[in-house]
Amino acid sequence: MTKEELPVINDDLISLTSDSDFSKALKELNSDDNLMKKTDLTAKDIGKLTIIYSMSKKYDIPLLKQLADTFISLRVSKDRKGRTESVSMTQQIGVFKRLEAVESELKKK
């Protein structure tokens, strides 16, 4: 099978309207939900944030909580790992889709 004979993949890998597992995974990686699980924090950061959240609650200072939340959301993109993971996943899915298409074409022959 030559490069010109490779089957064309018709489905859209990156579709905002698709409910595929891939699009769901991308949405989850890039959403603001569960930031605590996606954030790159050191033990020192966690200790300080715990104090800030406690102070915010004890002294009723919402601004402290907002500052801590902003810090957490900014740490999600530390070293751009989230974006790197998205690109890597896109590439892997593309390879798997291509392999599935080739395998399907080979089975037809």
Buried (B, 14 or more C-beta within 10 A) or exposed (E): EEEEEEBEEEEEBEEEEBEBEBBEBBEEBBEEEEEEEBBEBEEEBEEBBEEBBEBBEEEEEEEBBEBBBEBBEEBBEEEEEBEEBBEEBBEEBBEEBBEEBBEEEEEEE
